[in-house]
Every structure is written in C-alpha cells, then in structure tokens.
Amino acid sequence: MRGVIAAVMIAFAFLLSCATSQRFVPQEPREGRSLLVGGILLENHGIEDLYQAKKAGILVKVVGRSVRDGEEVIDVYRLVTDRNGYFIKQNVPPGSYVIKGVEVYLAPNSKTLVRAFWDGPLMYYELTEREFDYAVRIWPDPIDEKIINMNILHLEVGIGSGKDVVYDIYRSLQNQVLGLPGVRHTMPNPVEYYQARYPDLAWFGS
C-alpha cells in the first residue's frame, strides 16, 4: 500500500512540475489582438494545517468577453502560473477579462478551489468544493489596448471556519507583509516582470 501511495505522490509531483515549467513560446502579435498578463499570490492560513504562501503552479481560470464580427463572444482560458506566480496569454481579443477562479494544490492530496461570485454589483471570492462554471454576472470595462494587465491578485484562504476568501489587487509588491505574519513578498508588476524576462518580446515594442 505504501508503494502505491508513493507512486501516486511521485506521479503527482511530476505532473505539477510539468504544469509549472511550461515552456513559453513567443508569438508575433496579430493585428487586433492583445497580450494578457497577470499574477497570483495565495496565502494559506491553515488549510491542511499549513501556513504558507503559494505562487507557482496555480491554475488560473480566466474568462473574457469580446465583440467579434458584431457578435459577443465568451472565451475561457486555463493558465498556469510560473514559479514566480505570473501567467501570460498571447493574442487574446481585446475586451473584458475576469479571473473566475483558481485551483491550487496546497498539499499533494488537497486541491483547493476558489471561485468568484457576485452579490449585487460587488464581486467576491469564496472556497468551493465543486468545479465551477464560467458565468460572469458583472463585467469590468473592456480594454482595447495592446497589453491587458490584470495586475496581481492576492488571495487569503483558511481564515476562520467559513468559505470566505479575503482578496485584493496590487500593481506590485515590494517587501510587503500581507496576511501571514512575518512573510514578506516582492513581486514586480506583471508587465515589468515579463519585459525583464523577455526583453525582445515583440509585444513590448513600439
């Protein structure tokens, strides 16, 4: 039995490493398309008795709404953060974008799902036990620019006994303590991060 469990753990670790090490392949910008970038930082306050921050290997479920050929089109993207917590998608249509939720393994056998929901015009995040849909009630204003920057979404889970999730959005973090005591975070803005990582990327040209 221990051998089976060990094999499962090794297989999971392999799959996770594959997800977090996806090779980025630059694409030439297509006319009328945009570059989508963002970051995720999740702090766990006790789920699975863990108190830690997670950035790498988070599955981010992004929903976009655009108008193409006079018709409203909904696109769904499943993006995985790199080891520093950032995600990127090239050649998306300009429009409105929402992080509908994230999926993260806080421990090898503990998948945590966080989804967005709306109470009137206000958006919140909450823990959920089931796979969620991609319905969006309130869309943000559309962005018709070459780069769509979703900034850094900070999520805090495991606070208290309910399903509520505390969240905020930051342009960048500079040696800041957020939720976990004594844990400091530095994350440049996603655009700056990718510019530094891929200085020759055509998206950042004039």
URTAKA-V288122 format. One record per residue. RES is the residue in three letters. PHI is phi as a letter, one per 30 degrees, with the letter a starting at -180 (NA if undefined). D_CENTER is the distance of its C-alpha to the mean C-alpha in whole Angstrom. Layout:
# URTAKA-V288122
res = <RES:RES>
phi = <PHI:PHI>
d_center = <D_CENTER:D_CENTER>
This chain:
# URTAKA-V288122
res = <MET:ARG:GLY:VAL:ILE:ALA:ALA:VAL:MET:ILE:ALA:PHE:ALA:PHE:LEU:LEU:SER:CYS:ALA:THR:SER:GLN:ARG:PHE:VAL:PRO:GLN:GLU:PRO:ARG:GLU:GLY:ARG:SER:LEU:LEU:VAL:GLY:GLY:ILE:LEU:LEU:GLU:ASN:HIS:GLY:ILE:GLU:ASP:LEU:TYR:GLN:ALA:LYS:LYS:ALA:GLY:ILE:LEU:VAL:LYS:VAL:VAL:GLY:ARG:SER:VAL:ARG:ASP:GLY:GLU:GLU:VAL:ILE:ASP:VAL:TYR:ARG:LEU:VAL:THR:ASP:ARG:ASN:GLY:TYR:PHE:ILE:LYS:GLN:ASN:VAL:PRO:PRO:GLY:SER:TYR:VAL:ILE:LYS:GLY:VAL:GLU:VAL:TYR:LEU:ALA:PRO:ASN:SER:LYS:THR:LEU:VAL:ARG:ALA:PHE:TRP:ASP:GLY:PRO:LEU:MET:TYR:TYR:GLU:LEU:THR:GLU:ARG:GLU:PHE:ASP:TYR:ALA:VAL:ARG:ILE:TRP:PRO:ASP:PRO:ILE:ASP:GLU:LYS:ILE:ILE:ASN:MET:ASN:ILE:LEU:HIS:LEU:GLU:VAL:GLY:ILE:GLY:SER:GLY:LYS:ASP:VAL:VAL:TYR:ASP:ILE:TYR:ARG:SER:LEU:GLN:ASN:GLN:VAL:LEU:GLY:LEU:PRO:GLY:VAL:ARG:HIS:THR:MET:PRO:ASN:PRO:VAL:GLU:TYR:TYR:GLN:ALA:ARG:TYR:PRO:ASP:LEU:ALA:TRP:PHE:GLY:SER>
phi = <NA:d:d:d:d:d:d:d:d:d:d:d:d:d:d:d:d:d:d:d:b:e:d:d:c:d:b:d:d:c:e:i:c:b:c:c:b:a:b:b:b:c:c:c:c:k:d:h:h:c:b:a:c:b:b:d:i:d:d:c:c:c:c:b:b:b:c:b:h:i:c:d:b:c:c:b:b:c:c:c:d:d:d:c:j:c:b:b:b:c:h:c:d:e:l:c:b:b:d:d:l:b:b:b:c:d:b:e:c:b:d:c:c:b:b:d:b:b:c:i:d:c:c:b:b:b:d:b:c:b:e:c:d:c:d:b:d:c:c:d:d:d:c:c:b:d:b:c:c:d:h:c:c:c:c:b:c:i:d:i:c:c:c:d:b:d:b:a:b:b:d:a:b:b:h:c:c:c:c:d:e:i:c:c:b:b:b:d:e:e:d:d:d:d:d:d:d:b:d:c:d:d:d:c:d:d>
d_center = <36:34:34:32:29:29:29:26:24:25:24:20:20:21:18:15:17:17:13:12:15:15:17:16:19:20:21:23:22:24:26:24:21:18:15:11:9:7:6:5:8:9:13:15:19:21:19:21:23:21:20:17:14:11:9:10:9:6:6:4:7:8:11:14:17:20:24:25:29:29:27:24:21:18:16:13:10:9:7:7:6:10:12:11:8:7:6:9:11:15:18:16:18:19:18:16:12:10:7:9:8:6:9:10:13:15:18:19:20:18:15:13:12:11:11:12:16:19:22:24:22:20:16:15:13:15:15:16:18:18:16:15:16:14:17:16:19:19:17:17:19:19:19:21:20:20:17:14:12:9:10:8:7:9:10:13:15:18:20:23:24:22:19:18:15:15:13:13:12:13:14:15:16:19:21:20:20:18:18:20:23:24:20:20:17:17:14:15:14:12:15:17:15:15:19:20:18:20:23:24:21:23:21:22:25:27>
